[in-house]
């Protein structure tokens, strides 16, 4: 009789424990919550800014504190460099681009975003009301419509730490983001393209990109040098936990192009390898190690290989390179290893 009474209890505990383990495992492979709130799109970008603050306390992309931005901080209480923790972007291509896009009739790409951080709700609401040409109440959430540079920008406060925004012409886009924020969070949620490829993002990556790229699009014409046909791309960067602290860590970048066939993947890998070989040959013939050791280490770490219908690029990026790029992007060409074309021509008569 005692066994009969305890058996249901044991089974219940086992079922609950199994459900918890399953939920944890699913969470590991689920996109971050802000990315799951985004609408369907042609590309997705996610950035977690907390790792930047752990490297040297400096913002990755500093904002010029001109009088206009200082006034914005005073009005909203929000300082990007201090208060933004993470942001997820959805990229909407125009429907006129080859293959069509999710951006409707807009002549250029549109964007939808979810910001996670610390917001002063009262100040933000007062600021948005003052700037908005109209305010729509949707499911008890105010959606502010603000004209910016000839575009319609909609913004909504989803919670104490989350704000959604979009400049897509269709108001249903931001309404959908509000709807998803009101539902129980699910690891199975999120846009279809993101659900398909997020499992290939490196674990705990602070920055990643998932996008569909068509080299026949005039705006992406430079890609035709590497992509023979449209491909889906997954780029992610993660820290090696053995290389902490973050101040001295390096980002391990993995870029995968999911081509339509093994032949396309081979072409992509071959073209990338030819480019790398030309680069290293030019560097060796010049005999210059470059002016920056971190940048040279980055170029030396580049590897390209083919894996079935994927072309994979691997690189190791010292965090110092990222800070240099963010603080002085115009200096990067000067820090890169020199090639023949960079060297002064010496006259034989001198």
C-alpha positions, 0 to 999 in steps of 0.5 A: 500500500505504501508503494502504491501511494508513493509511486504517483508522487515519484512519477510526478517529480520525475515528469516535472524534473524532465520538463524543467530539463527540457525547458532549460535545453530549449532555452539554450537554443532559443533566440534571446527574448528581444529577438523573438519579439521581432516581426518576420524579416529578411535579416536579424542582428543582435548586440549585447552591450554588457560584454563591452562594458566588461572589457574596459568600461568604454562604449563600443560605439560612442555617441557625440554628446552634442547639445541636441543629444544632451537635451535628449538625455535630459528629456528622456533620462536615457543615455545609450552609453549607460543604459542600453543593455541589448538591442535586436534588429529586424531588417526589411528589404524592399519588395522590389529587390530581387526575390522580394522582401518584407519591407513593402513598397518602401524604396530602401530597407526598413528596420524594426527594433527591440531595446532592452535597458533602463528607461524612465517611463514617465520621462519617455512617455512625456517626450514621445507625446511631445514629439508624436503626431498621433498616439494609438492605444493598442491592447493598453499600450500606447504606440507613438507615431513620430515623423523623422526625416520623411519616414513614419517612426512608431515606438511603444514601451513594452515594459519597464525594461523593453521598448519596441520601434519600427519605421516600417510603413505597415502599422501592423508590424509594431502591433505584432510586436506588442502582441508577442510581448503579451504572450507567455515567452516560448523558446519556439517563438520568433520569426521563421528565418531566425528559428531556422538558423539560430541553432547555428549561432555560437553559444552565448554570442554577444553579437550575431547576424542571420540574413538572406543575401541576394548578390543580384541586388544592386545594393548588395552588388559587392557580394557577387565577388563571392556569392554566385547565387542567393545564400543565407548567412549566419555570423556570430562571435563568442568569447572563449571562456578559457581566455578571460578576463574580458579585457584580454579576451578575443572574439572567435568569429564564425561566418557560414554561408548556406548556399543552394548546393555543394558546388556553390559552397565550393565556389564561395570557399575557393573565391575567399581562399584566393583572396586570402592567398593574394593578400598573404602573398602581397604581404610576404613580397613586401616584407612588412609585418604591418603597423599593428600586431592585433590587426595582423593577428586577425588577418593571420587567423582567417581560415575558409573551408567548405562543409557540404553546402556551407562555406565557413570562415573562421577568425579570431578578433582581439577585443582591442581591434574592436575598440580601435575600430569603434573609436577611430575607424579611419585608422584601420587601413593604416593599421592593417598589414601593408601590401605592394600598393601601399608601399612607396615606389623607389626609383632605381637611380636613387 
